[in-house]
Amino acid sequence: MMRNLYKLFITIISLLTLNADAVSAQQTPANPVEVEGEVSTVLTAQSKNAIFDNVASYTFEVKNASNATQTGKVSYIITDQFNKKLRKDSILVNISRASTHSYDFTIPGLKSGFYKINFMINVTDYDDTTRRVFGIRPEEIRSTHEKPADFDSFWENTKTELAKVKPEYKVTEKFDLEKDKRKVFLIEMKSLGGVTIYAWLTEPEHHMKHQTFPVLLMLPGYQATNVALMGRDDDMAFVGIDVRGQGLSKQGLEMRREDYIVNGLEDKNKYIMRGIIMDCIRAVDFIFTRSELSKDRVAVTGGSMGGYLSITTAALDKRITLCGPQNPFFSDIYNMDNGAVEWPLNHMREYARIRPGLTFPKALDNLQYFDTKNFAGSINCPVIMGIGLLDPFVPPNNSYAVYNNIRSKKKLFVFKDLGHEVGDKYYRYETLYTRDAFGLFF
């Protein structure tokens, strides 16, 4: 049963996370494939997850499988997350044929935070660069920007506005999609501003009268489309929502992919993310109308924008009992500027340039009402969070600004060699923790 749920988690993430094709081009395999007759390298951080207390240390191993002596140098360059060069060092090398040499580097004296490090080898027949990120005492990271003074009242007023919208739920059983003894329902409902949104509910057959199922609410990645999520487990229900402007909920909000993230940015009361977050709250409202769904066992999970929505939903709705975000975007937005990330700030700058009365600083001010870190401190339920240190959309400094603001029970999984994704270890733990927290036994 656990294996089935775990496989479903993997399927979910492939559907819900941001399409980040650019990430793969920026990553270097942790263990490059060794080819006979060539030079190869392996970089090893001398600390779990490449996180250090004071002094960072690496071992750079070079294997010369060629028939020629390789001469040249091994070097590194360190930059901050804004690509400002901070430090460099190099070692002259002479590597005889059919031999392996290891070179140790220690890097003291850095402040708390995360740093990019490029290790380079330039020898007779081989040039290569291995790109990594390491952290120094990241538990000390705090954002330098406070949340707006009226942040909480802004969202209380928004929830009040949502509550005035009659949801007009319509539940349609989709018999043609049902299999493996799971029922499938298409849900139609009204959300903030009277916008119609859709969601899928799948649930097992009932084995006893008045049986209730815990619920996993899957929140979508950027411009992702949800589907009815199936599985052979017989003790949990799944709800997947298409927020406004995505999937089945595009009616009246059809737009280009790059326009979606800036829609209404000139006014925090009209910004699309305000409605998207309320769509997630409305999905929780729906769950609480169903007698077969447990009211005290509701988890939210998702990657990228789905990770962001997991945090915002858990912060604004105390009915959530478990939160599982991965690589949540919109984290510490002011600290994304000045070269830390390209997307989505590039689209926001362009939007501010052409939108009458809007400047980029004003756009950043509006975005403070939607910054992940400003929600994090309001979460009461346990949080299981995962990040990749090579993430080009959510740098680890930004992720830790969020994680360090969470005051509830929490656990963080750090993947030093991954970008905008997390590894199987995270999903295995999330699956087991969720089942244990919900009292589901094998």
N, C-alpha and C positions, 0 to 999 in steps of 0.2 A: 504494500500500500504506500509506504513512504517512497519507494522507488518511483511509483507512478506519479505522486505529487511532485517529486523532485524533477522528473522529466517535464512535467507541466510548467514548473517554474522556468525552466530553460526556454520552453516554447514561448511563454509569456514575454520574457525579456527580449527575444528576437522580434516580437511584434511591437513592443511598447517603447523601446529605446530610440534615441535620436539616430538618424542615418548619418553616420560619421565616417564616410569613406576616407576623408582626409586624414583620419587618425592613423590608419594602417601605414601610410606613407612616412609617418614620422617616427615609427617605432623600429627598434632593432631587436631581432630575436635574442632571447636571453642566452641561448646556446647555439651559435651558428653551426651550420652543417660543415663538417670538416671534409675537405676534398684532398685526396692523396696527391702529393706533389705541390701543394700550395701552402701559403701562410694563412693561419687562422688565429683568432683571438677569443678569449673568454674574460669578461669583466665580472668580478665578484665583490659585492659590498660586504664589508666585515661587520654587518649588523643586520638583524632581521628587518625586513621591509625598508632597508636603507634609511633608517631613522637612528640618529646618534644623539648622545647626551651633550657632548662638547666637541670632540675631534672626529671628523669624518675620515674613514679609511677604506681604501680599495686595493684590490690586487688585480693587476692587468697581466694576464698570461698570454704569451705569444708562442705558438707552435710553428716551427719552420719545418714543414715536410718536403721542402724542395731540395734540390741537389746543389744549391748555391748558398753561400753565406749572405745573410741579409744585414745590411748596415743602414743606419739612419737614426731616428729618434722616436720615442714614445712620449706623448705630452697630454696635458689636459688644460681646458679653459673653463672657468666657473663664471656664470652670470646669475643675476637675480631674475625674478619672474618677468621683469620688464626688459630683459636682454641687455642690461648694463653689465659690462665686463668688470669682474671683481678681482680675479686672481688667475695666474697661469703658472705652469711649471713644465719642465721637460727633462728627459734623460736620454743621453746618447746610448745607442745599443749596437751590439755586434753579435748576431745570432748565427752560430755555425749551423751547417746543414744537418737535417735530421735531429734537431734538438728542440727543447722547450725551455723557455726562460720566463720567470715571474718577476714582476716589478711592483713593489709596494709604494703606495702614495698615502700620506697623511695630510689632512687639511684642518688645521686648528684655527681658532680665533674668529669664528663666524657667529653672528647674532642668531637668535631664535628665528626660524623660518625655513622656507624651502628654497633650494638652489638648483639651477640647471648645471650639469657638468657634461662636457664632451671629452671623451678620451680618443686620442688620435694616434695612429701609427703611420709613419712615413719611412719606409725602408726601400731597399733596392727594387724589389718586384711587387710591392704591395702598399697601398694607401687605403685607409678606412677610418671611419668615425663611428663610435658607439655613443649614443645619446642616452643619458639617464637623469634622474632627479633624486636628490637626497634631502633629508630634513634634519634640522637641529632643534631639539626641544619644542616640537610643534604644539605641545600642550599649553605653551605660553602665548600662542598666537591669539590676538584679539583684534577685531576691527577697530580702526581709528575713527569710525563714523557711528554716531548714535542713531537709533531709529527716530523718526519724526515724533514730536510730542503728542500729536493727535493720531498716531498710528492705530492704537487700540480702538479709539472711538470711530475712526474711519471704517474699520472692519465690523464693529458692532452695528453701525448704521447700515452697512452693506448687507449684513445678515438679516436685519430687520426688513430691509427692502425685499430681500428674497422671500421672507416669510409671508409677505403680502401677496405673492404670486401663487395662485392656485395651481398645484402641480398637474392636475388633470391626467393622472396616470392611466395609460392604456397598456394592458398586458396581453400579448398575443403568443400563444404556444405555437412553436414551429416544429410540427411533427416530422417534417421532412429532414430536419437536421439532427434529430435525436438518435442516439446510439449508445451502446454500452450501459444501458439502463440509466441514462441521464436525461432529464427533461431540459428542454431549451425554450426560453421565452425571450421575445423581443419587447423591450420596454420603451414606451414613448412618454415624455413628460415635459412640462413647461418649467423653465428656469428663469433666472434674473432677466428682466426686460421682456418677459413673455416669449423668449426664444425657445423653440422646440429642440430637444436633444433626445438622443437614443442611447440605450444600453442593452447589453445582453446579460441574462441570468441563466446559469446552468446549475442544476441541483440533482442530487441522487434521488432514487426512489425511496419512499418512506417504508421503513421496516416495522415501525410501531406507531401507535396512535400518539399524537401530540409531539412527535419527534421534531427537534429543532437542529438546524445545521449552523455551525460557525461559518463566517463569510470572509472571503478574501476579495477585497475590492481592488482591481487592477486599474491603475491610472496611466494614461497614455503618454508616449513620447511625442516629440514635436512632429506634427503632421502625420501621425500614425493612425491607422484604421484598426479598430478592434474587430474581433470575430468572437463567435460563441466558443468559449474555451472548454474543451472536453477533457475527460479523464475517467479512469476506472475506479478511483477512490469513492467510497460509499459513505463518507462522513463529513464532507465539506462542500459548500456552495461557492460559486464564483460569479462575481459581477464585473463586467468590463464596460467602461463608458466611453462613448465618443463625445468628447466635449465640443462645444460650438466651433464651427469652422473646420471640423475634422470628421472623416469617415461619413457615417450616415447623417451627421448633424451639420452638414455644410449648407443646407438650404438658406439662401439669403446672405450667406457669408462666404461665397466662393471667391477665392483670391489666390494670387501667386504665393508660392512658398515663402519667399523673402518678405512679402508684405504682411504676412500673418503676425509676426513678432512685433511689428510697429503699429498695428492697427489701433488708432485712437490714442496714441502715446502722448499727444499734446494735452490731454486732460485725464487725470488719474481716475475720475469718475466714469470715463468712457473707454479707458484702456481695456483691450480685449481680455487681458489676463484677469481682470476683476470678475468678469463674467465666467471665465473658465474655472476659476477657483470656486465660484458659487455653483457651477454645474456639478462639481465633485460633492459639495455639501448636499445638493439636491439628490444625488445618488444615495447618500447616506440616509436622507429622509425616506427614500423609497424602501431601502432595506428595512427600516423600522416600521413599515406598513405591512410587512409579510409575517404572518404568524409562524411560518415554518423556519424563519431565519432567526438565529440567536441574537438577542439584543445586547449581550455583554461579551460577545466574541466576534469583533469586527476588526480586521486588519487591513491596512492600506499598503500597497507596494508599487514600485515602478522605477524606471531608470531615466536619467536625464530630465526632461520636463516631467516625466512621471515620478521621478524622485522628488523634484520640487513640489509637485502637487501632493505627494504623500506627506511632506512636512507641513505644507500650508493647511491641508485638510485636518491633520492631527492637531495642529495648533489651534485652529478655529472651532473644531467640533470635538468636544470632550467625550462623545460617544465612541470614538476610535480607541481601541484597546491595545493595538500594536502597530508600529510604524516601521516599514522596511524600505528606506530610500537608497538608491544607488546613483552616484555621480549627480547629485541634484544641481541643476543649473540655476542661474540668477543669484549666485552666492557672492555676497560682499561686492556689489556691483560697482561702487566707486573704485574699488581696488582692482577692477578688471581693465580700467582705462590705462592709457600710456604704454600700450604695447603688450600687456599681459595676455590678452586674447584678441582674436580678430572678429569672430562671430559671437554674438549678434551686434556688437557695437558698430561694426562697419555699416550695417543697414540702418541703424539708429542715427548715425551721423548724417547719412544721406537723406533720411526722412526729415531730420531737423533742418537740413539745408533748404529743402524745397517746400516745407510746410510753413505757411504764413504765421508769424507770431511765435514760432517755436525755435528755441536754440538748443544746442546739445546739452549745456549745463542744466537748462530747465528740464530736459528729458531725463537726465540723471536724477534730478530732484524728485520728479514724479515716480521714478522707478524705486525710490526708497520705500514706498508703500507696498512694494512687491518683492523686496529683497529677502531671500531665504533666511539670512541670519536674523532678520527682525522678527520672524515667526518662531524661530527655534526655541527661544526661551519660554514660550507659552505651552510647549508640549508637556503633557502629564504622563503619557503612556511610555512603555519601553520602546527604545529605538535601536534598530540594527542597521548600521549604515556601511556602505562599501564605496571605496574610491580607488582610482588608478592614478599613480603619481605622474604618468606621462600624458594626462588628460589635457588637450589643447583648448577645451571649452570651459573646463572648471579646474583651474590650477589648484594644487593641494593647499596653498596658503588660503585660498578662498573657501575650500571645503572645511578646513580646520576652523576658520572663523565661524562657520555654522555649527560644527560639531561641538566646539568649546562653549557655545552658548546654550546647548541643551543641558537642562538641569535634572531631567528624569533619568531613570536607569538606562544605560546605553552601552553599546559595544561597536567598535569600528574595525573594519577589515581594510587593510591597506595592501594594494598590489603594486609593487615597485616597478614591474615591467609591463604594466598595462596602461592603456590610454582611457578613452571614454567607455569603459566597460569594467566589469569585475569578474573574478574567477569562480570556478565551481565550488571552491571552499566556502565562499559566501552563501551560495544558494543552498548548499547542504546544511549549513548552520541555520539559515533562515527557515528552511523547511522543518528541521527538527525542533527549533525553538518555538515556532508557531504551533506545531502539533502539541508540544508539551504545555504551552501556555493555554491552549484551548482544551486541554484534557482529552486529547485524542490519542488512544493507545493502540498498539499494533496487535 
